[in-house]
Amino acid sequence: MLFVVMGCSVVFALLAVEVIHRLVRRFAHSGRMYRPGQVFGALLAAQISLSAYPVDAPVALHALGIALILAGAWLLAALISTLVDVSLSRIRTDVTDNRHARRVHTQVVLVRRLVLVVIGVLAVGAILMTFPGARAVGSTVLASAALIGAVAAFSAQSLLGNLIAGLQIAFSDAVRLDDVVVVEGEWGRVEDVTLTYVVLHLWDDRRMVLPTSYFLRTPFENWTRTQSALLGTVELDLDWTVPVEAMRQEMRSMLEGSDLWDGRVSVLQVTQATNGFVRLRALVSAADAGKLWDLRCLTREHLVDWVQRQHGGALPQVRTKTVTGVKKAQPAGDQHTDARVFGESADGTLREQAFAGPKQ
């Protein structure tokens, strides 16, 4: 009779979960809760059935209780993840100015991971409390957070430091998801931010993984801290004969015909004129780092091609001059020529005699 009641309860629970799933499956991300809901519903139905009948099977009841705790933690974690995903799906990051959206994404993702860790700790504590000999340990896990923190601070300082750094990064707005950063000389985007590490997607599809504490103690470049628009430079060393004004107009015309330029900055200046060359610096602007790189390369290629075609004489060159008609110097012979050094004045003559040495 007990097994019949238990079987009917489990079937009823599964049917209830199926009905709920069909009602909410039109909502995005709802499928994540289907499997843990089935497991939790079946275990809960079995637990209620066993509680209604006196059964002398303490081991089975204990195992069922532990399984129910794990299933409940699984279902709660799935519920939180679903709610977070639904909320984040309404915050678009595919817009031009997505700084606020990326900040919210970073903070919510880190908080979700922290909550999932807390759920896991609570589940472990609840399971320990089901054992009579370990109930004190379970109570300690649930209630003595200060003592656990003190012990863990000595045994896992690096881990705790990274956890704290992860929370600081999330709420200090120093690094966000999809930020463009330069770290250790490598350019890339922030692909993932966890409580303990940050993953960078580098420009050549490599991944750089750094501890979160790195971003609190080491300087790094964040190109999208306040906005995604950037400025970039292109430098050319050319001859003094280069027509700067004509080159400036040519660059402006090229930028106006390119969809990479955002229309903010177009400057061409002579920044240096030494050693037979003039250095021209072109300053351009683009909406983001990727477009800026392409625009810099396009500007450099276009200006080099324009100089080659229109003003070949302005290409870098070294000028030399050959001097003719200079008499060849004659050997000095045995005569002293120190007077050429000291001059022909009376004072020079006296110094010449002093440095000439004794006469032979």
C-alpha positions, 0 to 999 in steps of 0.5 A, a space after each residue: 500500500 505504501 508503494 502505491 501511495 508513493 507512486 501515485 504521489 510521485 506521478 501527481 507531482 511530475 504531472 503538476 510540474 509538467 503542467 506548470 512547465 507548459 504554462 510558462 515555457 513561452 517565457 524565455 529561459 524557463 526551460 532551465 527550471 524544468 529538470 530540477 523541478 521534476 526532481 524536487 517534486 518527485 522527492 518531495 512527494 516521496 518524502 510526504 508519502 513516507 511521512 504519512 506512514 510509519 516506516 522503519 527505514 532510517 537510512 532510506 529516510 535520511 538519504 531521501 532527506 539529503 536528496 531533497 535538500 540537494 534538489 531544493 538547492 538545485 531548484 533555487 539556484 535554477 530559479 535565481 539564474 532564470 530570473 537573472 537571465 530574464 532581467 539581463 535580456 531586457 538590458 541591451 548591450 548591442 547599442 552604441 553607448 552601452 556603458 551603463 548596460 555593461 556595468 549592470 551586467 557585470 554587477 548582476 553576474 557577479 552577485 548571482 555567482 555569489 548568491 549561488 555560492 551562498 546557496 551551496 554553503 547553506 545546503 552543505 550546512 543543512 546536510 551536516 545538520 541531518 547527522 547527529 554527530 555532525 550537527 554541531 558542525 552544521 550549526 557552526 557552518 550556518 551560524 559562526 560565519 565570523 569564526 569561519 572567516 577568521 580561519 579561512 583568512 589565514 588558510 586561504 588569503 589569496 582566494 579571499 583576496 580575489 573574492 573581495 577583489 571581484 566584488 570591488 571590481 563589480 561595484 567600483 566600475 573599474 572593469 566591466 564586461 566587454 570593456 576594451 583594455 590593455 594588460 601586460 601589453 596585450 589588447 583585448 576585451 573583457 569576456 568574463 568576470 568571476 569572483 576570482 578571475 577575469 578572462 580577456 579575449 585578445 585580438 588574435 583570439 587568445 584568452 588571457 586569464 588574470 586573478 581579479 586582484 591583479 586589476 586592483 594592484 596593477 595599473 592597466 589601460 581601460 579604453 572604454 571606461 567612460 565612453 567607447 569613442 577613441 582618438 588615434 594617431 598616425 605618424 609619417 616622416 617625410 621630406 621638408 618639401 611635403 605640402 602640408 596643407 594639401 596633405 591635410 585637405 586630402 586626409 579630410 576628404 578621405 575621412 569624409 568618405 569613410 564610414 569608419 570615421 565618426 566625424 569628431 576629430 581630423 587633425 594633421 600637424 607637424 610635430 617635429 622637424 629635425 635631422 632632415 625630416 619633418 614628422 607629421 602626426 594625423 589625429 583621427 577619431 572613431 566610435 570604438 577601438 576596432 573601428 579606430 584600428 582600421 581607420 588608422 591603418 586606412 589613413 596611413 595607407 592612403 597618405 603613403 599612396 598619395 605622397 607616392 603618386 602626387 608628391 614623390 619628391 616629398 618621400 624621405 631622402 638624404 641630401 649630400 653635396 660634393 665640394 670641388 676646387 679645394 687645394 690639397 693640404 701640403 705636409 708641414 715638413 720640419 718646421 714647427 706649425 704650432 703658431 697655427 694653433 696659438 695664433 699670430 699675436 704676441 701672446 700666441 708667439 710666447 705660447 708657441 715658444 713655450 710649447 715648442 720644446 728645446 731647439 736642436 
